[in-house]
Amino acid sequence: MALPFFTFALAFWLGWKNRRKPAIILFSISLLLILLLAKLHITNALNLQF
């Protein structure tokens, strides 16, 4: 989960530097990464043994 954090941080930094278009693109990529990682973790079978 470090990659989405760094992409969000870089998007925030670019927005802070008034680079609007790259910040929006990077923010969109960050959201896509979160969705892909969430899908991966949500659809994995639980390894439970009772």
Secondary structure, 3 states (H helix, E strand, C coil): CHHHHHHHHHHHHHHHCCCHHHHHHHHHHHHHHHHHHHHHHHHCCCCCCC
